[in-house]
Amino acid sequence: MNGVKINESRKKLYEEKGYWKSATLLDRWNSSVSQFGDKEFVVDDRGARYTYAQLDEKANALAAYLENSGIGAEDVVSFQITPR
């Protein structure tokens, strides 16, 4: 990651104590999708419901759209949600 500063001695301590593992957030998400794909993960205030697998599919579709639109790694993307 660009611009992220990590204190190497603190990192080593956290790894030795088992606080930090080598798995990334994406690794953890993929494991959850694999284990709980058909289980409900999100319910919004309008009643929409998504399983882990459905949310993963939506996220992948959004990522593909952004990539196909020319958005690349480390590009900044922002969005605004208007009030109801």
N, CA, C and O atoms as a MOPAC input file, in Angstrom:
PM7 MOZYME 1SCF
protein

 N      0.83900 1    -1.17200 1     0.00000 1
 C      0.00000 1     0.00000 1     0.00000 1
 C      0.88500 1     1.23600 1     0.00000 1
 O      1.91900 1     1.29400 1     0.66500 1
 N      0.46400 1     2.16800 1    -0.72900 1
 C      1.22600 1     3.39200 1    -0.88400 1
 C      0.94200 1     4.35700 1     0.27600 1
 O     -0.21600 1     4.63400 1     0.58700 1
 N      2.00600 1     4.86600 1     0.91100 1
 C      1.84500 1     5.86700 1     1.94800 1
 C      1.51400 1     5.34100 1     3.32900 1
 O      1.39100 1     6.13500 1     4.26200 1
 N      1.36500 1     4.03300 1     3.50100 1
 C      1.05100 1     3.48000 1     4.81000 1
 C      2.35400 1     3.21300 1     5.55100 1
 O      3.24600 1     2.53500 1     5.04200 1
 N      2.44800 1     3.75800 1     6.76100 1
 C      3.64700 1     3.56200 1     7.56500 1
 C      3.33600 1     2.58000 1     8.68200 1
 O      2.36500 1     2.75300 1     9.41900 1
 N      4.16200 1     1.55300 1     8.80200 1
 C      3.97500 1     0.54900 1     9.83800 1
 C      5.25000 1     0.47500 1    10.66600 1
 O      6.34600 1     0.35500 1    10.11900 1
 N      5.10300 1     0.54500 1    11.97200 1
 C      6.22000 1     0.40100 1    12.88500 1
 C      6.60900 1    -1.08200 1    12.89000 1
 O      5.86700 1    -1.92300 1    13.39700 1
 N      7.76600 1    -1.39100 1    12.32900 1
 C      8.17700 1    -2.79200 1    12.14900 1
 C      8.30600 1    -3.54200 1    13.47400 1
 O      7.94100 1    -4.71500 1    13.54600 1
 N      8.82000 1    -2.89100 1    14.52800 1
 C      8.95200 1    -3.58600 1    15.81400 1
 C      7.58000 1    -3.88600 1    16.41100 1
 O      7.37700 1    -4.94500 1    17.00600 1
 N      6.63800 1    -2.95400 1    16.25300 1
 C      5.27800 1    -3.17300 1    16.75100 1
 C      4.60600 1    -4.28000 1    15.93800 1
 O      3.90400 1    -5.12500 1    16.49400 1
 N      4.82100 1    -4.27100 1    14.62900 1
 C      4.26700 1    -5.31500 1    13.75200 1
 C      4.75300 1    -6.69000 1    14.19800 1
 O      3.96600 1    -7.62900 1    14.31500 1
 N      6.05200 1    -6.79600 1    14.44300 1
 C      6.63100 1    -8.07400 1    14.88000 1
 C      6.01800 1    -8.52600 1    16.20300 1
 O      5.67500 1    -9.69700 1    16.36300 1
 N      5.87900 1    -7.60000 1    17.15000 1
 C      5.27100 1    -7.91200 1    18.44300 1
 C      3.84100 1    -8.42100 1    18.25800 1
 O      3.45600 1    -9.43200 1    18.84500 1
 N      3.05800 1    -7.71400 1    17.43900 1
 C      1.66600 1    -8.10900 1    17.21700 1
 C      1.57800 1    -9.48200 1    16.55200 1
 O      0.69800 1   -10.27900 1    16.87800 1
 N      2.48500 1    -9.75300 1    15.62700 1
 C      2.50200 1   -11.06900 1    14.97300 1
 C      2.87900 1   -12.15600 1    15.97400 1
 O      2.27100 1   -13.22700 1    15.98400 1
 N      3.88500 1   -11.88800 1    16.82300 1
 C      4.31000 1   -12.87300 1    17.82900 1
 C      3.19700 1   -13.17300 1    18.82700 1
 O      3.03200 1   -14.31900 1    19.24500 1
 N      2.44400 1   -12.16600 1    19.20400 1
 C      1.34400 1   -12.35100 1    20.15700 1
 C      0.09600 1   -12.93500 1    19.50100 1
 O     -0.86000 1   -13.30000 1    20.18600 1
 N      0.10900 1   -13.02200 1    18.16100 1
 C     -1.02700 1   -13.58900 1    17.44900 1
 C     -2.13300 1   -12.60200 1    17.14200 1
 O     -3.20400 1   -12.99700 1    16.68100 1
 N     -1.89000 1   -11.30100 1    17.39600 1
 C     -2.90200 1   -10.29700 1    17.09600 1
 C     -3.05000 1   -10.09200 1    15.59300 1
 O     -4.15600 1    -9.88400 1    15.09300 1
 N     -1.94300 1   -10.15000 1    14.88700 1
 C     -1.93900 1    -9.97400 1    13.44200 1
 C     -1.59500 1   -11.29800 1    12.77900 1
 O     -0.67900 1   -12.00100 1    13.20400 1
 N     -2.33200 1   -11.62300 1    11.74700 1
 C     -2.07700 1   -12.82300 1    10.94700 1
 C     -1.72400 1   -12.38000 1     9.52900 1
 O     -1.73400 1   -11.18800 1     9.22200 1
 N     -1.42200 1   -13.31900 1     8.69400 1
 C     -1.05500 1   -12.97200 1     7.31800 1
 C     -2.27400 1   -12.80600 1     6.40900 1
 O     -2.15500 1   -12.29500 1     5.29600 1
 N     -3.44500 1   -13.23700 1     6.88300 1
 C     -4.65300 1   -13.13900 1     6.06500 1
 C     -5.05800 1   -11.67700 1     5.89300 1
 O     -5.02800 1   -10.89900 1     6.84600 1
 N     -5.43600 1   -11.31300 1     4.67000 1
 C     -5.90600 1    -9.96200 1     4.38900 1
 C     -7.41400 1    -9.87700 1     4.63900 1
 O     -8.07600 1   -10.89000 1     4.86600 1
 N     -7.93400 1    -8.66800 1     4.59200 1
 C     -9.37600 1    -8.47800 1     4.72700 1
 C    -10.10700 1    -9.22900 1     3.61600 1
 O    -11.15300 1    -9.83400 1     3.85400 1
 N     -9.55500 1    -9.18900 1     2.40300 1
 C    -10.16900 1    -9.91800 1     1.29300 1
 C    -10.13200 1   -11.42300 1     1.54100 1
 O    -11.10300 1   -12.12100 1     1.24600 1
 N     -9.02600 1   -11.92900 1     2.07800 1
 C     -8.94400 1   -13.35700 1     2.42400 1
 C    -10.05500 1   -13.72400 1     3.40100 1
 O    -10.72400 1   -14.74600 1     3.24400 1
 N    -10.24100 1   -12.88500 1     4.40300 1
 C    -11.27800 1   -13.14400 1     5.42400 1
 C    -12.67500 1   -13.09900 1     4.80200 1
 O    -13.52100 1   -13.94000 1     5.10600 1
 N    -12.91100 1   -12.11500 1     3.93000 1
 C    -14.22300 1   -12.02200 1     3.27500 1
 C    -14.48600 1   -13.26600 1     2.43000 1
 O    -15.55500 1   -13.86900 1     2.52200 1
 N    -13.50500 1   -13.65100 1     1.60200 1
 C    -13.68100 1   -14.82600 1     0.74400 1
 C    -13.94300 1   -16.08200 1     1.56400 1
 O    -14.72100 1   -16.94300 1     1.15200 1
 N    -13.30600 1   -16.19100 1     2.70900 1
 C    -13.54400 1   -17.32800 1     3.60100 1
 C    -14.97700 1   -17.29900 1     4.13000 1
 O    -15.63700 1   -18.33500 1     4.19900 1
 N    -15.44900 1   -16.12400 1     4.49800 1
 C    -16.82800 1   -15.99600 1     4.98500 1
 C    -17.83700 1   -16.34500 1     3.89800 1
 O    -18.82800 1   -17.02600 1     4.16200 1
 N    -17.58600 1   -15.88100 1     2.68200 1
 C    -18.48700 1   -16.19300 1     1.56200 1
 C    -18.49900 1   -17.69700 1     1.33100 1
 O    -19.54800 1   -18.29300 1     1.08800 1
 N    -17.33400 1   -18.29200 1     1.40900 1
 C    -17.21100 1   -19.73700 1     1.20600 1
 C    -17.97100 1   -20.51600 1     2.28700 1
 O    -18.67700 1   -21.47900 1     1.98900 1
 N    -17.82100 1   -20.09400 1     3.51900 1
 C    -18.44600 1   -20.79700 1     4.64600 1
 C    -19.93200 1   -20.51800 1     4.78500 1
 O    -20.71500 1   -21.41900 1     5.08500 1
 N    -20.32100 1   -19.26200 1     4.56600 1
 C    -21.68700 1   -18.83600 1     4.89100 1
 C    -22.44200 1   -18.27100 1     3.69800 1
 O    -23.38300 1   -17.50000 1     3.88400 1
 N    -22.05900 1   -18.63100 1     2.48400 1
 C    -22.61600 1   -18.04700 1     1.26700 1
 C    -24.12300 1   -17.92900 1     1.22800 1
 O    -24.65100 1   -16.92900 1     0.74200 1
 N    -24.82000 1   -18.92200 1     1.72500 1
 C    -26.27900 1   -18.90700 1     1.64400 1
 C    -26.94400 1   -18.28500 1     2.86900 1
 O    -28.17200 1   -18.22300 1     2.94300 1
 N    -26.15400 1   -17.83000 1     3.81900 1
 C    -26.71200 1   -17.22100 1     5.02400 1
 C    -26.91000 1   -15.72100 1     4.82400 1
 O    -26.12900 1   -15.06900 1     4.13100 1
 N    -27.94900 1   -15.18900 1     5.43200 1
 C    -28.25100 1   -13.77400 1     5.32100 1
 C    -27.15900 1   -12.94500 1     5.99200 1
 O    -26.71400 1   -13.26400 1     7.09500 1
 N    -26.73400 1   -11.88100 1     5.31800 1
 C    -25.67300 1   -11.01900 1     5.83100 1
 C    -26.14300 1    -9.59200 1     6.06300 1
 O    -25.73300 1    -8.95700 1     7.03400 1
 N    -27.00400 1    -9.07600 1     5.17900 1
 C    -27.46300 1    -7.68700 1     5.27100 1
 C    -28.97500 1    -7.62300 1     5.10800 1
 O    -29.55900 1    -8.27300 1     4.24000 1
 N    -29.59200 1    -6.81800 1     5.97400 1
 C    -31.00300 1    -6.47600 1     5.82100 1
 C    -31.07000 1    -4.96600 1     5.98200 1
 O    -30.64200 1    -4.42800 1     7.00300 1
 N    -31.60700 1    -4.27600 1     4.97200 1
 C    -31.66100 1    -2.81900 1     5.09800 1
 C    -33.01700 1    -2.36700 1     5.63400 1
 O    -33.91100 1    -3.18500 1     5.85300 1
 N    -33.16300 1    -1.06800 1     5.84300 1
 C    -34.38400 1    -0.53700 1     6.44400 1
 C    -35.58300 1    -0.54900 1     5.50600 1
 O    -36.69600 1    -0.20900 1     5.90800 1
 N    -35.35600 1    -0.93800 1     4.26000 1
 C    -36.47100 1    -1.05600 1     3.30900 1
 C    -36.84600 1    -2.51300 1     3.05400 1
 O    -37.70900 1    -2.80300 1     2.22600 1
 N    -36.19500 1    -3.42300 1     3.76700 1
 C    -36.53500 1    -4.83300 1     3.66400 1
 C    -35.71700 1    -5.64000 1     2.66700 1
 O    -35.94600 1    -6.84000 1     2.51500 1
 N    -34.76600 1    -5.00500 1     1.98200 1
 C    -33.91200 1    -5.76400 1     1.06200 1
 C    -33.01100 1    -6.68600 1     1.88600 1
 O    -32.49900 1    -6.29600 1     2.93500 1
 N    -32.83100 1    -7.88600 1     1.40500 1
 C    -32.02900 1    -8.88300 1     2.12300 1
 C    -30.99900 1    -9.47400 1     1.15900 1
 O    -31.29900 1    -9.76200 1     0.00000 1
 N    -29.79100 1    -9.64500 1     1.66300 1
 C    -28.71200 1   -10.21100 1     0.85200 1
 C    -27.94600 1   -11.25400 1     1.64700 1
 O    -27.62700 1   -11.05700 1     2.82000 1
 N    -27.65800 1   -12.35900 1     0.98900 1
 C    -26.77900 1   -13.35900 1     1.58700 1
 C    -25.33400 1   -12.92800 1     1.34300 1
 O    -25.07600 1   -11.98400 1     0.59600 1
 N    -24.40800 1   -13.62000 1     1.97300 1
 C    -22.98900 1   -13.35500 1     1.72700 1
 C    -22.68300 1   -13.47100 1     0.23900 1
 O    -22.01400 1   -12.61100 1    -0.33300 1
 N    -23.17400 1   -14.53500 1    -0.38300 1
 C    -22.88600 1   -14.77200 1    -1.80600 1
 C    -23.49700 1   -13.67800 1    -2.68900 1
 O    -22.85900 1   -13.22500 1    -3.63900 1
 N    -24.70900 1   -13.25800 1    -2.38600 1
 C    -25.34600 1   -12.20500 1    -3.18100 1
 C    -24.60000 1   -10.87800 1    -3.05400 1
 O    -24.40300 1   -10.17400 1    -4.04400 1
 N    -24.18900 1   -10.54400 1    -1.84000 1
 C    -23.45000 1    -9.29800 1    -1.64100 1
 C    -22.09400 1    -9.36100 1    -2.33900 1
 O    -21.64000 1    -8.36900 1    -2.90900 1
 N    -21.45400 1   -10.51700 1    -2.29600 1
 C    -20.17000 1   -10.70400 1    -2.99000 1
 C    -20.35400 1   -10.52300 1    -4.49600 1
 O    -19.52300 1    -9.90300 1    -5.15900 1
 N    -21.44100 1   -11.06600 1    -5.02700 1
 C    -21.73200 1   -10.92800 1    -6.45800 1
 C    -21.94900 1    -9.45400 1    -6.83100 1
 O    -21.44800 1    -8.98800 1    -7.85400 1
 N    -22.69700 1    -8.73000 1    -5.99600 1
 C    -22.93800 1    -7.30000 1    -6.25300 1
 C    -21.62600 1    -6.51300 1    -6.19300 1
 O    -21.38100 1    -5.65300 1    -7.03800 1
 N    -20.79300 1    -6.80000 1    -5.20800 1
 C    -19.50700 1    -6.09800 1    -5.06600 1
 C    -18.61000 1    -6.37800 1    -6.26900 1
 O    -17.94400 1    -5.47300 1    -6.77200 1
 N    -18.59000 1    -7.61600 1    -6.72700 1
 C    -17.78300 1    -7.96600 1    -7.90700 1
 C    -18.30000 1    -7.26300 1    -9.15900 1
 O    -17.51100 1    -6.83000 1    -9.99800 1
 N    -19.61400 1    -7.15000 1    -9.28800 1
 C    -20.19800 1    -6.44300 1   -10.43900 1
 C    -19.82300 1    -4.96700 1   -10.40700 1
 O    -19.50000 1    -4.38800 1   -11.44400 1
 N    -19.86200 1    -4.35400 1    -9.22900 1
 C    -19.47100 1    -2.95300 1    -9.10300 1
 C    -17.98600 1    -2.77800 1    -9.42100 1
 O    -17.60900 1    -1.83800 1   -10.12000 1
 N    -17.15300 1    -3.66900 1    -8.91800 1
 C    -15.71300 1    -3.59600 1    -9.19200 1
 C    -15.44000 1    -3.72800 1   -10.69100 1
 O    -14.60500 1    -3.00700 1   -11.23700 1
 N    -16.13400 1    -4.64000 1   -11.34800 1
 C    -15.95700 1    -4.83100 1   -12.79100 1
 C    -16.39900 1    -3.57900 1   -13.55200 1
 O    -15.73900 1    -3.16200 1   -14.50400 1
 N    -17.51200 1    -2.98200 1   -13.13200 1
 C    -17.98800 1    -1.75100 1   -13.76900 1
 C    -16.94600 1    -0.64000 1   -13.64100 1
 O    -16.63300 1     0.03800 1   -14.62000 1
 N    -16.41600 1    -0.45800 1   -12.44100 1
 C    -15.41100 1     0.58600 1   -12.22200 1
 C    -14.16900 1     0.32400 1   -13.06300 1
 O    -13.62400 1     1.24000 1   -13.67900 1
 N    -13.73200 1    -0.90800 1   -13.08500 1
 C    -12.54500 1    -1.26700 1   -13.87300 1
 C    -12.78800 1    -1.01600 1   -15.36100 1
 O    -11.93000 1    -0.45800 1   -16.04600 1
 N    -13.95000 1    -1.42400 1   -15.85800 1
 C    -14.29000 1    -1.21800 1   -17.26600 1
 C    -14.46500 1     0.26000 1   -17.61200 1
 O    -14.38500 1     0.64500 1   -18.77900 1
 N    -14.70500 1     1.08500 1   -16.59100 1
 C    -14.84200 1     2.53500 1   -16.78600 1
 C    -13.49700 1     3.24600 1   -16.73600 1
 O    -13.42600 1     4.46700 1   -16.86900 1
 N    -12.43100 1     2.47200 1   -16.54300 1
 C    -11.10100 1     3.06700 1   -16.52500 1
 C    -10.55000 1     3.37700 1   -15.14500 1
 O     -9.45300 1     3.92000 1   -15.02300 1
 N    -11.30100 1     3.03600 1   -14.10200 1
 C    -10.82500 1     3.24900 1   -12.73600 1
 C     -9.79000 1     2.16400 1   -12.43300 1
 O    -10.03200 1     0.98200 1   -12.67700 1
 N     -8.64400 1     2.57000 1   -11.90400 1
 C     -7.57800 1     1.61900 1   -11.62000 1
 C     -7.20000 1     1.60000 1   -10.15100 1
 O     -7.75200 1     2.34200 1    -9.33800 1
 N     -6.24700 1     0.73500 1    -9.82700 1
 C     -5.74900 1     0.61900 1    -8.46300 1
 C     -5.23800 1     1.97800 1    -7.99500 1
 O     -4.55600 1     2.69000 1    -8.73200 1
 N     -5.57400 1     2.31400 1    -6.78500 1
 C     -5.16900 1     3.55800 1    -6.12100 1
 C     -5.86800 1     4.80100 1    -6.65000 1
 O     -5.58200 1     5.90000 1    -6.17500 1
 N     -6.78400 1     4.66800 1    -7.62800 1
 C     -7.61300 1     5.80200 1    -8.01800 1
 C     -8.61700 1     6.06100 1    -6.89300 1
 O     -9.04000 1     5.13300 1    -6.20300 1
 N     -8.98300 1     7.30000 1    -6.71900 1
 C     -9.94000 1     7.66500 1    -5.68100 1
 C    -11.33600 1     7.70400 1    -6.29600 1
 O    -11.54900 1     8.30100 1    -7.35100 1
 N    -12.27800 1     7.05900 1    -5.62000 1
 C    -13.67200 1     7.05500 1    -6.05900 1
 C    -14.50400 1     7.57600 1    -4.88500 1
 O    -14.36600 1     7.09800 1    -3.75900 1
 N    -15.35700 1     8.54400 1    -5.15400 1
 C    -16.25300 1     9.03900 1    -4.10500 1
 C    -17.68100 1     8.99400 1    -4.63000 1
 O    -17.90900 1     8.94400 1    -5.83900 1
 N    -18.61700 1     9.01200 1    -3.72800 1
 C    -20.01900 1     9.00900 1    -4.12600 1
 C    -20.82900 1     9.76300 1    -3.08200 1
 O    -20.38900 1     9.94600 1    -1.94700 1
 N    -21.99500 1    10.18900 1    -3.47500 1
 C    -22.87500 1    10.91700 1    -2.57500 1
 C    -24.22900 1    10.24300 1    -2.59200 1
 O    -24.77000 1     9.91100 1    -3.64700 1
 N    -24.75000 1    10.05200 1    -1.42200 1
 C    -26.08100 1     9.47700 1    -1.29300 1
 C    -27.01100 1    10.60500 1    -0.86800 1
 O    -26.79100 1    11.26200 1     0.14900 1
 N    -28.04200 1    10.81300 1    -1.65500 1
 C    -28.97400 1    11.88900 1    -1.33800 1
 C    -29.97800 1    11.43100 1    -0.29000 1
 O    -30.28300 1    10.24200 1    -0.20200 1
 N    -30.49000 1    12.35600 1     0.49600 1
 C    -31.49700 1    11.98100 1     1.50800 1
 C    -32.78000 1    11.53400 1     0.83300 1
 O    -33.05000 1    11.89900 1    -0.31200 1
 N    -33.53900 1    10.77300 1     1.51600 1
 C    -34.81000 1    10.28200 1     0.97400 1
 C    -35.80600 1    11.37400 1     0.83500 1
 O    -36.92900 1    11.13300 1     0.39300 1

